[in-house]
Amino acid sequence: MRLLARLLISCVVLLACVLVGLVVLHKDSSIRTEIWIDNAPPQVWQILTATAEYPSWNPMISRLTGELREGNVIEFTEGSGSGSMTFHPRVLSVRPAQELRWKGYVLAPGLFDGEHRFVLERSGRGTQLIQSEEFSGLLAGSLTQGVLRETVEQMEAMNLALKQRSEAFSSRGGGGLARNSQQSNGSIGAVSRTPTSHILAARLGGPDGRQMRRKPRSSRLLPSLKWVLVEPARRTGWDDDG
């Protein structure tokens, strides 16, 4: 009994030390990218929200399904192949031709949260696109500068691809673009599902509180959390559909 009591006390002390360490090391972070697009905000918005077309041009989010409607939970895949990750964020804001924003979390709110945002601002005859991400929670401080730089590169690649696609359609009069119907209640028509293969999200989100499905290998986004989050999930066979 004494040995068991000592083990329990040791576990409590260890857990307390870990929690204190997380609080001390906690640091929220954010990243921001911008690009100017030679097309008006409504046309850029049309391409941004035509998510069924993502597999054909988006280098960051290879697949996104679900209705872009405030309060709705969507699903998107970042990357492709064995290194891809699928997230289930909740849509926070849908303001046509102005803002699209979603937020999700890993395992539980407040542990590792990610809020992704697209802002479209009219700039002269074109659009200033701002794509940003805010990370918060106890484990947010585990993101290294290298991981943040790589995430910025992925966001910049998507920005450039969106610019090229938008300007190409503008020069051709917008022909050939699969359009999603915009609804008056601030939502975008339900997106047809495409085969699983293609972030982004968190970063994340799901109505039952279990936020993230991992593919066989961890992706670049949260390498420092691999052994905290990924390996326990593998050993227990956890999946967000279970």
Buried (B, 14 or more C-beta within 10 A) or exposed (E): EEEEEEEEEEEEEEEEEEEEEBEEEBEEBEBEBBBEBBBBBBBBBBBBBBBBBBBEBBBBBBBBBBBBBBEBBBBBBBBBEEEBBBBBBBBBBBEBBBBBBBBBBBBEBEBBBBBBBBBBBEEEEBBBBBBBBBBBBBBBBBBEEEBBEBBBEBBBBBBBBBBEBBBBBBEEEBEEBEBBEBBEEEBBBBBEEBEBEBBBBBBBBBEEEBBBBBBEEBBBBBBBBEEBBBEEBEEEEBEBEE
